[in-house]
Amino acid sequence: MDPLRVVREVVMKDELQSVRVEGDNIHFGDRFSLPRKTETSYKSQRGRGDFYNLESLVYYMQYGQNARLAEYLQEANKRRLMPVSFIDR
């Protein structure tokens, strides 16, 4: 199962509210559970940088889209997440 495909499916179906982080896993409703540090096939810097992990993408989709950039970057840093860069959004 491709973690990026799971994230896309959840976003397309408007089911982000069903995604929750518990311990070392991210649960996508009752259907899927994946380790939160799972590397996705989505590379930063338009494909020239590092791969984003699942937790970074989920955090951005749930909170980063609606937050002010400075707040998002600060919170991602506190959580030790690689923030989704502006050009990758």
Accessible surface in RSA format (square Angstrom, percent):
REM  Atomic radii and reference values for relative SASA: ProtOr
REM  Chains: A
REM  Algorithm: Lee & Richards
REM  Probe-radius: 1.40
REM  Slices: 20
REM RES _ NUM      All-atoms   Total-Side   Main-Chain    Non-polar    All polar
REM                ABS   REL    ABS   REL    ABS   REL    ABS   REL    ABS   REL
RES MET A   1   138.90  71.9  58.27  38.6  80.63 192.0  74.09  63.0  64.81  85.9
RES ASP A   2    61.72  43.2  50.73  50.5  10.99  26.0  29.37  69.1  32.35  32.3
RES PRO A   3    17.25  12.6  17.25  15.7   0.00   0.0  17.25  14.2   0.00   0.0
RES LEU A   4    15.55   8.7  15.55  11.1   0.00   0.0  15.55  10.9   0.00   0.0
RES ARG A   5   166.19  69.8 165.30  84.3   0.89   2.1  44.55  60.9 121.64  73.7
RES VAL A   6     6.25   4.1   5.75   5.2   0.50   1.2   6.22   5.4   0.03   0.1
RES VAL A   7     8.88   5.8   8.42   7.6   0.45   1.1   8.88   7.7   0.00   0.0
RES ARG A   8   139.93  58.8 137.40  70.0   2.53   6.0  50.86  69.5  89.07  54.0
RES GLU A   9    55.44  31.8  48.51  36.7   6.93  16.5  20.42  39.5  35.02  28.6
RES VAL A  10     1.48   1.0   1.48   1.3   0.00   0.0   1.48   1.3   0.00   0.0
RES VAL A  11    50.30  33.1  39.18  35.5  11.12  26.8  39.66  34.5  10.63  28.8
RES MET A  12   162.46  84.1 130.14  86.1  32.31  76.9 102.97  87.5  59.49  78.8
RES LYS A  13   113.69  55.5  89.89  55.2  23.80  56.7  63.80  57.4  49.88  53.1
RES ASP A  14   115.06  80.6 107.50 107.0   7.55  17.9  29.90  70.4  85.15  84.9
RES GLU A  15    54.20  31.1  54.20  41.0   0.00   0.0  15.88  30.7  38.32  31.3
RES LEU A  16    35.94  20.0  35.59  25.5   0.35   0.9  35.77  25.1   0.17   0.5
RES GLN A  17   148.40  83.0 110.18  80.5  38.23  91.0  75.06 159.8  73.34  55.6
RES SER A  18    40.24  34.0  28.95  38.6  11.29  26.0  35.18  74.9   5.06   7.1
RES VAL A  19     8.39   5.5   0.43   0.4   7.96  19.2   0.43   0.4   7.96  21.6
RES ARG A  20   100.49  42.2  95.71  48.8   4.78  11.4  55.08  75.3  45.41  27.5
RES VAL A  21    62.99  41.5  36.14  32.7  26.85  64.7  36.14  31.4  26.85  72.8
RES GLU A  22    86.78  49.8  77.51  58.6   9.27  22.1  35.58  68.8  51.20  41.8
RES GLY A  23    59.50  73.4   0.00   N/A  59.50  73.4  43.27 118.7  16.23  36.3
RES ASP A  24   114.37  80.1 108.45 107.9   5.92  14.0  29.94  70.5  84.44  84.2
RES ASN A  25    55.11  38.0  55.11  53.3   0.00   0.0   0.19   0.5  54.92  53.1
RES ILE A  26     0.00   0.0   0.00   0.0   0.00   0.0   0.00   0.0   0.00   0.0
RES HIS A  27    38.01  20.8  38.01  26.4   0.00   0.0  25.09  25.9  12.92  15.0
RES PHE A  28     1.85   0.9   1.17   0.7   0.69   1.8   1.85   1.1   0.00   0.0
RES GLY A  29    20.18  24.9   0.00   N/A  20.18  24.9  17.61  48.3   2.57   5.8
RES ASP A  30   148.32 103.9 106.46 106.0  41.86  99.0  42.80 100.7 105.52 105.2
RES ARG A  31   116.13  48.8  84.20  42.9  31.93  76.0  66.34  90.7  49.79  30.2
RES PHE A  32    61.32  30.7  53.51  33.1   7.81  20.3  59.46  36.0   1.86   5.3
RES SER A  33    56.43  47.7  31.75  42.4  24.68  56.9  27.28  58.1  29.15  40.8
RES LEU A  34    21.33  11.9  21.11  15.1   0.22   0.5  21.33  15.0   0.00   0.0
RES PRO A  35    76.74  55.9  76.74  70.0   0.00   0.0  76.74  63.4   0.00   0.0
RES ARG A  36    63.93  26.8  63.81  32.5   0.12   0.3   2.94   4.0  60.99  37.0
RES LYS A  37   113.80  55.5  97.47  59.8  16.33  38.9  86.32  77.7  27.48  29.3
RES THR A  38    35.62  25.3  26.45  26.8   9.18  21.9  32.22  43.3   3.41   5.1
RES GLU A  39   114.61  65.8  96.59  73.1  18.01  42.9  26.68  51.6  87.92  71.8
RES THR A  40     5.22   3.7   0.00   0.0   5.22  12.4   2.22   3.0   3.00   4.5
RES SER A  41    73.62  62.2  50.27  67.1  23.34  53.8  43.91  93.5  29.70  41.6
RES TYR A  42    67.74  31.6  66.36  37.8   1.38   3.6  55.01  41.3  12.73  15.7
RES LYS A  43    72.50  35.4  68.40  42.0   4.11   9.8  22.35  20.1  50.15  53.4
RES SER A  44     4.47   3.8   4.47   6.0   0.00   0.0   2.68   5.7   1.80   2.5
RES GLN A  45    94.66  52.9  94.66  69.2   0.00   0.0  14.69  31.3  79.98  60.7
RES ARG A  46   169.43  71.1 137.28  70.0  32.16  76.6  48.22  65.9 121.22  73.5
RES GLY A  47    37.46  46.2   0.00   N/A  37.46  46.2  20.83  57.2  16.63  37.3
RES ARG A  48   182.72  76.7 148.24  75.6  34.48  82.1  72.28  98.8 110.44  66.9
RES GLY A  49    17.54  21.6   0.00   N/A  17.54  21.6  12.47  34.2   5.07  11.4
RES ASP A  50   104.00  72.9  97.92  97.5   6.08  14.4  19.79  46.6  84.21  84.0
RES PHE A  51    80.25  40.2  67.80  42.0  12.45  32.4  67.80  41.1  12.45  35.6
RES TYR A  52     0.35   0.2   0.35   0.2   0.00   0.0   0.00   0.0   0.35   0.4
RES ASN A  53    32.24  22.2  30.64  29.6   1.60   3.8   7.71  18.6  24.53  23.7
RES LEU A  54     0.00   0.0   0.00   0.0   0.00   0.0   0.00   0.0   0.00   0.0
RES GLU A  55    16.01   9.2  15.76  11.9   0.25   0.6   3.69   7.1  12.32  10.1
RES SER A  56     1.27   1.1   0.00   0.0   1.27   2.9   0.74   1.6   0.53   0.7
RES LEU A  57    10.49   5.8  10.34   7.4   0.16   0.4  10.49   7.4   0.00   0.0
RES VAL A  58     2.50   1.6   2.41   2.2   0.09   0.2   2.50   2.2   0.00   0.0
RES TYR A  59    19.65   9.2  17.56  10.0   2.09   5.4  11.06   8.3   8.59  10.6
RES TYR A  60    25.13  11.7  25.13  14.3   0.00   0.0  11.78   8.9  13.36  16.5
RES MET A  61    39.45  20.4  35.84  23.7   3.61   8.6  18.29  15.6  21.16  28.0
RES GLN A  62    42.55  23.8  22.28  16.3  20.27  48.3  10.25  21.8  32.30  24.5
RES TYR A  63   121.51  56.7 115.47  65.7   6.04  15.7  77.33  58.1  44.18  54.5
RES GLY A  64     3.82   4.7   0.00   N/A   3.82   4.7   0.17   0.5   3.65   8.2
RES GLN A  65    89.92  50.3  59.40  43.4  30.52  72.7  12.30  26.2  77.62  58.9
RES ASN A  66   137.76  95.0 100.36  97.0  37.40  90.0  36.02  86.7 101.73  98.3
RES ALA A  67    38.05  35.0  17.07  26.3  20.98  47.7  24.23  34.1  13.82  36.6
RES ARG A  68   170.60  71.6 162.03  82.6   8.57  20.4  78.62 107.5  91.97  55.7
RES LEU A  69    84.95  47.3  75.88  54.3   9.07  22.8  77.87  54.7   7.08  19.1
RES ALA A  70    74.63  68.6  63.34  97.7  11.29  25.7  68.20  96.0   6.44  17.0
RES GLU A  71    75.70  43.5  73.80  55.8   1.90   4.5  31.51  61.0  44.18  36.1
RES TYR A  72     4.68   2.2   2.28   1.3   2.39   6.2   3.42   2.6   1.25   1.5
RES LEU A  73    71.67  39.9  68.51  49.0   3.16   7.9  68.86  48.4   2.81   7.6
RES GLN A  74   108.75  60.8 101.16  73.9   7.59  18.1  28.10  59.8  80.65  61.2
RES GLU A  75    58.98  33.9  58.98  44.6   0.00   0.0  24.85  48.1  34.13  27.9
RES ALA A  76     0.52   0.5   0.52   0.8   0.00   0.0   0.52   0.7   0.00   0.0
RES ASN A  77   112.12  77.3 103.55 100.1   8.57  20.6  15.42  37.1  96.70  93.5
RES LYS A  78   136.81  66.7 105.04  64.4  31.77  75.6  74.02  66.6  62.79  66.9
RES ARG A  79   129.93  54.6 108.80  55.5  21.13  50.3  31.61  43.2  98.31  59.6
RES ARG A  80   212.14  89.1 185.60  94.6  26.53  63.2  69.49  95.0 142.65  86.5
RES LEU A  81    11.03   6.1   2.19   1.6   8.84  22.2   4.26   3.0   6.77  18.2
RES MET A  82    64.58  33.4  54.30  35.9  10.28  24.5  45.47  38.7  19.12  25.3
RES PRO A  83    47.95  34.9  42.59  38.8   5.36  19.5  42.95  35.5   5.00  31.1
RES VAL A  84     2.94   1.9   2.94   2.7   0.00   0.0   2.94   2.6   0.00   0.0
RES SER A  85    37.68  31.8  29.52  39.4   8.17  18.8  37.68  80.2   0.00   0.0
RES PHE A  86   156.18  78.1 143.95  89.2  12.22  31.8 143.95  87.3  12.22  35.0
RES ILE A  87    80.72  45.9  61.76  46.0  18.96  45.7  66.18  47.7  14.54  39.5
RES ASP A  88    12.82   9.0   1.03   1.0  11.78  27.9   4.90  11.5   7.92   7.9
RES ARG A  89   107.42  45.1  43.13  22.0  64.30 153.1  39.80  54.4  67.63  41.0
END  Absolute sums over single chains surface
CHAIN  1 A     5940.9       4853.8       1087.1       2923.6       3017.3
END  Absolute sums over all chains
TOTAL          5940.9       4853.8       1087.1       2923.6       3017.3
